[in-house]
Amino acid sequence: MRIDLYEEGFRIGRRGGRARVHAWPEIASVGTVHVEVSINFSRSHDYFKTVIVPYTGRRILVEAKNFFASEPGASLGDVLFWGAARGSAESFITVASQRVGAALGQRHLAELRAGGELVLGPLTFTRAGMTLAPFTETVEWSRIEFVRAAPRHGVDLRVAGLPALVGGRALAPRATKAVYSTEGDLLKVFSLHLRPGTDCVALRTVVEEGGAAAE
């Protein structure tokens, strides 16, 4: 399996087969699936599959060990001997997650500009800003700052005036049924079920560029 990476997307195909070309905005998510192999009811070995999910059409499943990513137009000799390879499955997933996430973020922003909303657990984003359940006050985009996001960690946002929004006291996880906690202006949200890479990048794009959606 060979993948040629371009700024706008990628081309994927097998030797002697028909290659498919995809632009980043056509892809919903890119990630890995952990597969456990058992023989005679005993665990034999593990391996990983790369899963590419377009918005339309079939998912693309590739075993990580069976493909490499390369510079566009590079020959096999260039890849093997002259450093034209851009790594393996892991590096492709890193690049693709960033590009797909950025495109997904722009899709979310377009929906907000059109009057839609983006709901992520207790957070609801609209053209006007963000609300935090169960509170109804809308937090303007100018008061929201992205700190970090990771699937296992959750999302950290800095929200100016957060203590006043939640009643003047810090909220421990048990007070919100382990959904989020607050400490000063820091909001930590635990249960957004983000896909690795893709959704985290998209959320950062939404928060950092959300102010433009209100204009």
N, C-alpha and C positions, 0 to 999 in steps of 0.2 A: 504494500500500500504506500502510495506517495502523496504527500500534500505539498503543494506550492503555495506559499503565503504571499499575499499582496496587501497593499495598504487598504484596499476596498473590500477584501474578502479572501477566499482561498479556492483552489481547485483540488479535487480529491479523486483518485482512481487507482486501479490496479494495472500492472504491466499487461499490455495487450487488450485491456478493456476500455470501455468508454468512461472518460473523466466527467465529473460533474463540477460545475462552477457555482459558488454561492457568495453572495454579498453579505457582509456582517448583519445588516438590518433584516435579512431573511431568516436569521437563526434566533430561536427563542432561548436556547441554553446550550452550554457545553460543560461537560463534567466527566466524572469517572464512576464506574460501578465496580464494587469489590465482589469478586466471584470466588466462592469456596468450592473446591472439587473434592468429592468423597468417593472412595472405592471400597466396596464391600462394607458400607456403613462406617468406614473410618476416614478421617480427614486426610487427604493426600497432599494437596498443595493449594495455594491461592494465586490468583492473577487478577489483573485489572483490565476493564474494557473502557475505552473512550466512547462517550455517548454524545452525539451531536443531534440536536432536536430542531429541525426547521419549523417555522410556523405552519407550513403546508408540506405535505409529502411525508415519506417514511423517515423514521429515525435512522441515523447512520451509526452502526456499531463497529468498532475497530479494536482488536486486541492491541494493547499498548506496545507489546514487543514486536509487532508486525508492521510498523510503519515509521517513517521518519518525515520530518518537515524540512524543506529546502528553500533556497532562494529561487525566485521565478526563473525558469529557463535553464537551470543548472543541470548538467549531465550527471550520470551516475559516477563517472570518474571525478568530476568536480566535487561531488559530495564526499566520496571516499578519500580523496587525496589532497584536495585543495581547500578544504574548510568551508565549502558552500552550504553544509548542513546547518540548519537552525535548531538543531537539537532533536529530541525524540517526543514521545507523547506528552511528557510532563511539561516541556517548554511550549509545545503547541497549545496545551490547555491554558497555560498562563496567558499567552498572547491572545488567544481566542476569547477567554473569559473577559479580559479587559475591553476588547473591541465590541463583543456582543453586549456586555453590560452597558457600555456607553451608548450604543444604539438603542437598547431597551430603555435607558433613562430618557432619551430624546422622545421615544414613543410615549412614555408616561407623561412627559411635559406637554406634548401635543394634546393628549387627552385632557389634561388640566386646563389648557388654554381654551379648549372647546366646551368647558363647563363640566367635565367629568370629575371623578375623584379616584384616589388611590388609597386603598385600605390595607394596612399592614398591621395586623393584630390590633393593639389599642390606638394606633396612629391612623388618622385620616388626613390625607393631603388634598387640598383643593386649590383653586386659583388664588384664593385669598390667603392661604397659609396652612396651618396644621391644627388639628384638635387632638386632645389626649383624653380618651375615655376614662372615667365617666363624665369628665368635665366638658362643658359646652363652649367655653371661651375659645375663640380662634386666635392662635398665635401667628402674628404676621411673619412673613419670610425673613424680614430683616432681624428678627430676634432669634433665629435658629442657626446654629453652627454645627456642621458635621465634625465629629471627633474621630470615630472609627467604627468599622463593622466587620464582623467575621461570623460564620455560621455557628461555631461553638461558643463564641463569646457573646453574641448578640449585637446590639447597636447602642452606641453612645452618642448623644446629642447634647450640646450646650444650648439651653433655652433661657434667654434673658427674662428675668422676672418669674422664673418657674416656682419659687416658694409661694408667691402670692397666688399663682394659678391653682396650686394644690392645697391651699388652705393654711399656708404659713408654717408648715412643719414638714420634716423629711418623711418620706414614705418608704417603709421597709418592704421587701418582697412579699412578706406574708400579708401585708395590708392590701396588696393588689392581686392576691392569689398567685404570686410568683410570676406575674406578667411583666412588671417593671418596678424600679425603685428610683427615688430621687434623693439627691444630696446637694443642697444649694441649687445652683443653676444646672447641675449635671443630671441628665435623664438617661437611665440605663434600661433598655428594653431587652427582655430575654427570649421571647417566644414568637419570633417573626417567621421562622421556618425558611430562612433564606437559602437559596442554592449557592454552593461555594463559588466565589468569584463573580458570577453573572449578576445576581441580585444585589450584592454588596456594592458593586461599581454603579449599578443603576440607581440605587438609593442615594449614593453620594452625588451623582449627577443631578438628581431631582432636588436635593437639599441645596446644593451650591448654585444651581441655576433657577431655582423656583421663583425667585423674585421677578425674573423676566416674564414668567407666566402671568403675573398679575398686571403687567403693563398693557 
